[in-house]
Amino acid sequence: MPYLRAGFVIGAGRVQASEDNVLSFPVRHGAAPSADALSVIAVLQDQLELARTGKLRSIALASVSSDGRAVVTRCSCARGDVVDVVDALRVLADDMVDDDAGAVRTA
């Protein structure tokens, strides 16, 4: 499928001059993300927006691979926030264990 790049049409092994300076990005192919993946993406986007606007000082993440075999943790804590983050994670863990459906309640 040809696409435009910096005034040229590129495709099918040939390059042609074009009057338009339009850049067309490739279309993403494949299945739409699952509801679980969309939920993860939404949570990460919310946190990213807080970080971008300077409203986030510390964060801790626990990620589980799609096959459930690997759990990875990461954190970025400002000095003095470690105890508060650990306490919040303890409350979150208790909430998750108590929740029969496995859904995480957000504050």
KEROSE-882766 format. One line per 5 residues: number of its first residue (from 0); their letters; for each residue x, z, y of C-alpha. Coordinates in pm, 1 decimal. Each point is the difference from the previous one (the first is absolute). Layout:
# residues N
NUM	a	X/Z/Y ~ ...
***
This chain:
# residues 107
0	mpylr	0.0/0.0/0.0 ~ 161.9/-103.6/330.1 ~ 47.2/250.0/277.0 ~ 113.0/-25.1/359.8 ~ 325.1/152.6/112.6
5	agfvi	159.1/-33.0/341.0 ~ -149.3/-342.5/63.1 ~ 53.5/-144.5/-347.5 ~ -233.0/-45.8/-293.8 ~ 176.5/100.4/-318.6
10	gagrv	-141.8/-81.3/-339.9 ~ 27.2/-222.0/-304.5 ~ 376.1/-35.5/50.9 ~ -21.0/-161.2/343.1 ~ 24.8/114.9/359.0
15	qased	-197.6/-164.7/279.1 ~ -2.0/62.9/373.1 ~ -320.7/160.5/122.6 ~ -147.1/30.4/347.3 ~ -132.9/348.7/-72.4
20	nvlsf	224.1/303.4/-0.1 ~ -211.0/198.8/-244.4 ~ 138.8/230.0/-265.1 ~ -225.0/33.4/-303.5 ~ 79.6/281.8/-239.4
25	pvrhg	-49.3/-40.0/-374.8 ~ -328.7/127.7/-137.5 ~ 29.0/302.6/-227.1 ~ -111.9/-89.3/-349.5 ~ -113.5/234.1/-271.0
30	aapsa	-266.5/253.6/-65.4 ~ -132.7/221.2/274.8 ~ 135.5/357.2/-4.9 ~ -197.9/251.8/-204.7 ~ -200.8/277.9/162.1
35	dalsv	278.0/245.1/-94.7 ~ 264.7/-219.9/164.8 ~ -214.4/-39.3/311.7 ~ -38.3/378.5/18.6 ~ 379.0/48.0/-15.1
40	iavlq	51.1/-270.3/263.6 ~ -256.6/163.5/231.8 ~ 167.4/341.9/-25.7 ~ 343.7/-149.2/68.1 ~ -129.3/-203.3/295.5
45	dqlel	-157.1/312.8/151.0 ~ 330.6/187.1/-27.4 ~ 197.2/-296.0/133.5 ~ -223.6/-17.6/307.2 ~ 55.7/372.2/64.3
50	artgk	376.1/-50.3/-31.7 ~ -0.6/-302.0/231.8 ~ -187.2/187.8/271.1 ~ 227.4/305.3/-23.6 ~ -273.5/222.4/-144.5
55	lrsia	179.9/59.9/-330.4 ~ 299.5/229.1/-23.8 ~ 31.5/65.1/-374.5 ~ -129.4/-163.4/-316.0 ~ 24.9/54.3/-375.2
60	lasvs	-101.3/-256.6/-261.7 ~ -44.1/13.5/-374.5 ~ -45.4/-342.7/-158.0 ~ -102.5/-72.2/-359.0 ~ 83.2/-339.0/-150.5
65	sdgra	-287.1/-219.8/-117.2 ~ 82.1/74.2/-365.8 ~ 17.1/374.9/67.5 ~ 354.0/32.9/-133.6 ~ 182.1/69.7/324.9
70	vvtrc	-65.0/242.9/281.3 ~ 210.0/-38.5/312.2 ~ 5.8/241.0/291.0 ~ 129.6/-59.4/351.0 ~ -11.7/205.5/314.4
75	scarg	108.1/-3.2/358.3 ~ -40.7/342.0/151.3 ~ 91.6/121.4/342.8 ~ 189.5/326.9/12.3 ~ -244.9/285.1/-39.8
80	dvvdv	-277.0/-208.2/-163.2 ~ 111.6/38.7/-361.1 ~ -199.4/318.5/-68.3 ~ -314.8/-145.8/158.1 ~ 34.3/-325.3/-196.0
85	vdalr	51.7/187.8/-328.2 ~ -304.7/219.3/70.7 ~ -210.7/-308.9/79.4 ~ 116.0/-167.0/-322.2 ~ -93.3/313.0/-196.1
90	vladd	-352.8/-7.5/148.5 ~ -25.5/-374.5/-67.4 ~ 110.4/51.7/-361.9 ~ -263.8/271.1/-47.4 ~ -267.9/-226.2/151.0
95	mvddd	101.5/-286.9/-228.1 ~ -12.9/219.5/-310.6 ~ -343.0/135.5/99.8 ~ -142.4/-345.1/67.5 ~ -162.1/-129.6/-318.9
100	agavr	1.7/-363.6/117.3 ~ 367.8/9.2/98.3 ~ -77.1/-107.6/355.4 ~ 208.9/154.5/273.8 ~ -176.8/166.8/288.5
105	ta	152.8/-67.2/339.1 ~ 10.3/238.9/291.9
***
